Amino acid sequence: MSQLITQHLSDAVTLHTFTDPRFKTMKVSVNMFVPLSQSTAARNAILPALVSRATREYPDYTSFNCRLSQLYGASINSGVQKIGDYQVLSLSAAGISNRYAFGGEDMFSQLTSLLFDLMFHPLKDEEGLFPLEGFQQKQRQLLELMDSEYNDKMVYTHRRSEELLFQGRTAGLNCYGSRQELESLDRNSLTAAWEELLQNAKFEIFALGDCVPREEEFRACFAGYGKPHSTGILPFEKPDGIRRMVEEQPLSQSKISMAYRADYTPEEKLLFWLTATVLGGVPSSKLFQNVREKMSLCYYCSAGMHLNSRAMYIESGVETQNLERAEEAIQEQLLALQRGELTQEELLSAKLALKNSLRAVRDSLYQVESWYIGQNFAGSDLSPKQAIDQLMSYTAEQVVEAAGKLYPASVYILKGGSHHG
């Protein structure tokens, strides 16, 4: 089993290498961590998509895509996510590994040089700004993404629930910023913002798959860039009551999201992941078996831990007339777990489900990277294999004790109105 090798290139730049010849492909990705802030969220969110459109050498869509085709159909991707109260912006290049290139080309260095061109020499117009057409296209795409989140009521409910739980705090912000901020972006501020981002982000670089990066090349490229930030799990704050919010929309199905703050040390993260799974993460879980199957109170009902935020969400889709009963039934299942009602079968099937998902991590480079980014953020370096060993060792008593450290903090209800939409 391959291990992750971590090299600190500077205070602000870290290179993680996961070399695994089982893969016929490789991926290089640069993740930029910056503290999430209302004033910069929208501006930062559009930047990775903007710089990944073209380079000075391949200045338009056609020539850039032609270049990717020459690299045996390589791909360039960008992304934005939120971890804790950080915004994580990423740029990545993926393609076939060196040994499959017909002409013996060094695919790794060609992919990385293309990626670094995008980052350090993005395409600008005569005025030194990001080209107008690309800017308008990416702005429109982000606004459409926000619309699609609004229209997907499960996603929308979760987003609103998170805002309510972390009201007034950065952890409650949308990683894309607000619609108003996205609409008011202009190219002048964005061009300067990219340079600022390169100066102020903490860089976590991953080289994954069938490749071996040359550390000195990365060190040279990132010299003088970045700024150290101390990432880590959000601090636990005991809720001083339960915030409630009800929003009505003309829907046929209502949604509930109940949020809890979880009091654990970083070392106990996996225990709480297991606890949420026992409660509502698998078909054998308490919420699924009782609230959904026996009581038929909801269409779905699941619990999930946001491990780097010390938060658990229980989310459910319910008939409007069953809202109160469903909420009570959900609370009752957590209380039952806190009282120690947990069978060995329930515990084992939750463990096996998590074991399966952890074993699947190494099947895709994307999942390997996601796993280690989450670990790294919290200052840990557990491999999926070590995580499995730890998970399988937990007892029912430990799970019950963990359940006692989940504190109800907020309830958000999206209530379906009489007009079926």
Protein Blocks (a to p, Z undefined) as FASTA:
>chain_A
ZZdddddfbfkbccdddddfkbcbdcddddddddddfklmmmmmmmmmmmmmpcfklmcf
klmmmmmmmnnopacddddddehjaccdddddddddfklpmnlpafklmmmmmmmmmmmm
cccdfkopacfklmmmmmmmmmmmmmmmmmmmmlmmmmmmmmmmmgoiaklpcfkbpfkl
mmmpcfklmmmmmmmmmmmpccddddehjddddfklmmmmmgoiajdddeddddddddeb
jcddddddddfbdcddddddddddfklmmmmmmmmmmmmmcfkbmklmmmmmmnopafbd
cddddfknopacddddddfklmmmmmmmmmmmmmmmmnopacfklmmmmmmmmmmmmmmm
mmpfklmmmmmmmmmmnopabdfklmmmmmmmpcfklmmmmmmmcccfbdcdddddfbdZ
Z
